[in-house]
Every structure is written in C-alpha cells, then in structure tokens.
Amino acid sequence: MTELLQQAIAQIQKLPPDQQDAIAARFLAELQDEQKWEAQFAATTDDKWDQMAAMVRQEIAKGETVPLDKVFPIQE
C-alpha cells in the first residue's frame, strides 16, 4: 500500500462509521467504473478506432461539433 493511500485511510478512520461507509461506497464504485473502462478500451480494435475517427471527421465537416474552448472556456 502506498504512503498516500495509508494517509487517506488514516484520515477516513477518524470519521464516523456512516461517513466511512459513504466514502468506501464511492471508492468501490470508482474502482468498478475504472475496471469497466479498462475492459472497454482493451476490447476496442484498431478498426473500431478508425470508425470512430471517421465519424468524428464527418461531424466536424458537417459543422456538428462545438469547439472545445466553447465547452470549457479558458479562465484568465
């Protein structure tokens, strides 16, 4: 176990049981979600990536996309 994880667990242990359980539930859900993403990416073939890229290029050509800086404006 890493030192950072040990520190986090030590802090969590100081919390009431209901808060510990809430954090544990979120942590477990995050781990499960990460495993699903890893499996999905591992199962994605080069052909599938090529198909997705072609779809994105078509959307860009049709003007169906929004520039990233419109979605996430740069904060100055």
WOURMO-V188247 format. One line per field, one symbol per residue. phi: phi as a letter, one per 40 degrees, with the letter a starting at -180 (. if undefined). Layout:
# WOURMO-V188247
phi: ???
This chain:
# WOURMO-V188247
phi: .cccccccccccccccdccccccccccccccccccccccccccccdccccccccccdcccccgcbbddcccbcccb
